[in-house]
């Protein structure tokens, strides 16, 4: 009686259906870059650092809500005009 052992090649393992952490972060980074770019354009009008607000905008959830904080700040031109009006209405005695 002969014992025959069949040698069958096993198929390679299937790739995992679950995305990796890097794959999960790509859409968030893309949206963060868009948000950061918009905040970097608005920041100089508000008297803030464009680079700082770009990096804040890159943070996925925090950047979105910080956009409301930046948008609620008054423009530098409005503050300057208000200062000029206050000085014109309150002349100082020499």
C-alpha beads as a LAMMPS data file, in Angstrom:
LAMMPS data file: protein, C-alpha beads

94 atoms
93 bonds

1 atom types
1 bond types

-500.0 500.0 xlo xhi
-500.0 500.0 ylo yhi
-500.0 500.0 zlo zhi

Masses

1 110.0

Atoms # bond

1 1 1 0.000 0.000 0.000
2 1 1 1.470 3.268 -1.073
3 1 1 0.856 6.500 0.753
4 1 1 0.503 9.390 -1.638
5 1 1 0.554 12.914 -0.261
6 1 1 -0.811 15.466 -2.611
7 1 1 1.062 18.693 -2.714
8 1 1 -1.330 21.455 -3.523
9 1 1 -0.262 25.058 -3.614
10 1 1 -2.247 27.207 -1.271
11 1 1 -3.550 30.419 -2.767
12 1 1 -1.979 33.661 -1.570
13 1 1 -3.835 35.381 1.251
14 1 1 -6.475 37.828 0.163
15 1 1 -5.842 41.499 0.870
16 1 1 -7.672 42.873 3.844
17 1 1 -10.985 44.543 2.954
18 1 1 -10.407 47.077 5.710
19 1 1 -8.559 50.257 4.750
20 1 1 -5.328 51.119 6.491
21 1 1 -4.887 54.185 8.661
22 1 1 -3.128 56.041 5.847
23 1 1 -5.994 55.312 3.463
24 1 1 -8.458 56.593 6.038
25 1 1 -6.537 59.863 6.479
26 1 1 -6.220 60.788 2.776
27 1 1 -9.729 62.307 2.440
28 1 1 -9.334 64.151 5.748
29 1 1 -5.985 65.600 4.674
30 1 1 -7.443 66.680 1.345
31 1 1 -10.331 68.467 3.052
32 1 1 -7.914 69.931 5.591
33 1 1 -5.756 71.392 2.830
34 1 1 -8.786 73.049 1.263
35 1 1 -9.918 74.407 4.635
36 1 1 -6.383 75.547 5.490
37 1 1 -6.021 77.359 2.178
38 1 1 -9.303 79.207 2.662
39 1 1 -8.318 80.200 6.205
40 1 1 -4.880 81.343 4.996
41 1 1 -6.551 83.662 2.475
42 1 1 -8.973 85.122 5.037
43 1 1 -6.468 85.491 7.917
44 1 1 -4.543 88.577 6.676
45 1 1 -7.817 90.477 6.260
46 1 1 -8.559 89.725 9.890
47 1 1 -5.088 90.733 11.080
48 1 1 -3.907 87.195 11.836
49 1 1 -1.021 85.035 10.646
50 1 1 -1.794 83.220 7.397
51 1 1 0.642 80.371 8.117
52 1 1 -0.788 79.770 11.574
53 1 1 -4.347 79.587 10.303
54 1 1 -3.299 77.311 7.442
55 1 1 -1.905 74.788 9.921
56 1 1 -4.952 75.145 12.165
57 1 1 -7.115 74.465 9.122
58 1 1 -5.239 71.217 8.453
59 1 1 -6.492 69.707 11.705
60 1 1 -9.523 67.679 10.586
61 1 1 -12.312 68.637 12.993
62 1 1 -10.755 71.518 14.924
63 1 1 -9.917 73.410 11.732
64 1 1 -13.522 73.386 10.589
65 1 1 -14.834 74.886 13.818
66 1 1 -11.963 77.351 14.121
67 1 1 -13.037 78.742 10.727
68 1 1 -16.131 80.109 12.463
69 1 1 -13.909 81.834 15.028
70 1 1 -11.799 83.444 12.320
71 1 1 -14.832 84.467 10.273
72 1 1 -16.463 86.114 13.290
73 1 1 -13.480 88.442 13.846
74 1 1 -13.860 91.924 12.354
75 1 1 -11.660 92.965 9.457
76 1 1 -8.634 95.155 10.087
77 1 1 -10.030 97.789 7.721
78 1 1 -13.275 97.978 9.713
79 1 1 -11.369 98.378 12.978
80 1 1 -9.198 101.115 11.467
81 1 1 -12.237 102.980 10.130
82 1 1 -13.933 102.710 13.525
83 1 1 -10.823 104.092 15.215
84 1 1 -10.765 107.032 12.794
85 1 1 -14.445 107.775 13.468
86 1 1 -13.903 107.687 17.229
87 1 1 -10.958 110.062 16.956
88 1 1 -12.949 112.439 14.734
89 1 1 -15.922 112.516 17.094
90 1 1 -13.825 112.945 20.248
91 1 1 -11.238 115.655 19.523
92 1 1 -8.652 115.966 22.253
93 1 1 -7.893 119.298 23.830
94 1 1 -4.363 120.524 23.114

Bonds

1 1 1 2
2 1 2 3
3 1 3 4
4 1 4 5
5 1 5 6
6 1 6 7
7 1 7 8
8 1 8 9
9 1 9 10
10 1 10 11
11 1 11 12
12 1 12 13
13 1 13 14
14 1 14 15
15 1 15 16
16 1 16 17
17 1 17 18
18 1 18 19
19 1 19 20
20 1 20 21
21 1 21 22
22 1 22 23
23 1 23 24
24 1 24 25
25 1 25 26
26 1 26 27
27 1 27 28
28 1 28 29
29 1 29 30
30 1 30 31
31 1 31 32
32 1 32 33
33 1 33 34
34 1 34 35
35 1 35 36
36 1 36 37
37 1 37 38
38 1 38 39
39 1 39 40
40 1 40 41
41 1 41 42
42 1 42 43
43 1 43 44
44 1 44 45
45 1 45 46
46 1 46 47
47 1 47 48
48 1 48 49
49 1 49 50
50 1 50 51
51 1 51 52
52 1 52 53
53 1 53 54
54 1 54 55
55 1 55 56
56 1 56 57
57 1 57 58
58 1 58 59
59 1 59 60
60 1 60 61
61 1 61 62
62 1 62 63
63 1 63 64
64 1 64 65
65 1 65 66
66 1 66 67
67 1 67 68
68 1 68 69
69 1 69 70
70 1 70 71
71 1 71 72
72 1 72 73
73 1 73 74
74 1 74 75
75 1 75 76
76 1 76 77
77 1 77 78
78 1 78 79
79 1 79 80
80 1 80 81
81 1 81 82
82 1 82 83
83 1 83 84
84 1 84 85
85 1 85 86
86 1 86 87
87 1 87 88
88 1 88 89
89 1 89 90
90 1 90 91
91 1 91 92
92 1 92 93
93 1 93 94
